[in-house]
Amino acid sequence: MSAEALKREAAARALALVEPGMRLGLGTGSTAKHFVALLGEKVRAGLDVVGVPTSEATRAQAEAEGIRLATLDEFPGLDLTVDGADELDDALNLVKGGGGALLREKIVAAASRRMIVIADASKRVPTLGAFPLPIEVVPFGLEATRRAVERAIAVAGASGTLGLRNATDNTPYLTDGGHFILDARLGRIEAPDALAAALATVPGVVEHGLFLGLATGAVIATDDGLVTLGDV
Ligand SMILES: O=C(CO)[C@H](O)[C@H](O)COP(=O)(O)O
């Protein structure tokens, strides 16, 4: 099965968790896009839900699908968020932010009673870190922040290189919040909690892509069928 077909399978399984009246967090990325498309079909068939998008891209897609949207100010507590991930381990720790939406994704996930990750099997890893860890930083003081991030990575016992993410026109990539992203190529993250704690101390770091203790379940689509982790 193609990667897109697997992503759609995972999204379809997560859709089965949606009940009428739910307040939903809508993730970002190619896998979440399948979920939003499938949800749109259900909404047009009469399902009444409200969605909080995690990016402007998802907002545009959900609007086009006819999904009723709201903000976290209107609904500070959500029932369920369904989102993709760049990596997940068996303890449901995630690396997210490959699509640049990590800040809103983390806020929405943290506001949700349940967060279900949907992914194809390529995202499941024994140890996080092969995928570069996105670290969202404010543009002001970039070089000082970059050095402080390097020190924080070392304090957490990790090592690697940091690169400023560029957009396709070769200018710095800007998130929906107007921030830059430093991608940390670490290879392995042996102590995700220590790294998350160290990064949180750096002024100028807005958020990082380690999602620890946020996902409550995962649906992973493999060529041999669906595998679930946690509470699905
Ligand atoms: O964190 C994300 C966006 O910020 C995405 O969930 C992550 O990058 C996975 O995307 P895809 O489903 O396209 O592989």
The ligand as a Gaussian input file, in Angstrom:
#p B3LYP/6-31G(d) Opt

LIG

0 1
 O        4.096000      18.154000      13.318000
 C        3.603000      18.300000      12.236000
 C        3.433000      19.612000      11.602000
 O        3.996000      20.620000      12.370000
 C        3.119000      17.108000      11.497000
 O        2.181000      16.446000      12.270000
 C        4.264000      16.216000      11.234000
 O        5.239000      16.956000      10.527000
 C        3.848000      15.003000      10.427000
 O        3.470000      15.409000       9.152000
 P        3.090000      14.366000       8.036000
 O        1.804000      13.756000       8.443000
 O        2.983000      15.197000       6.781000
 O        4.216000      13.363000       7.939000

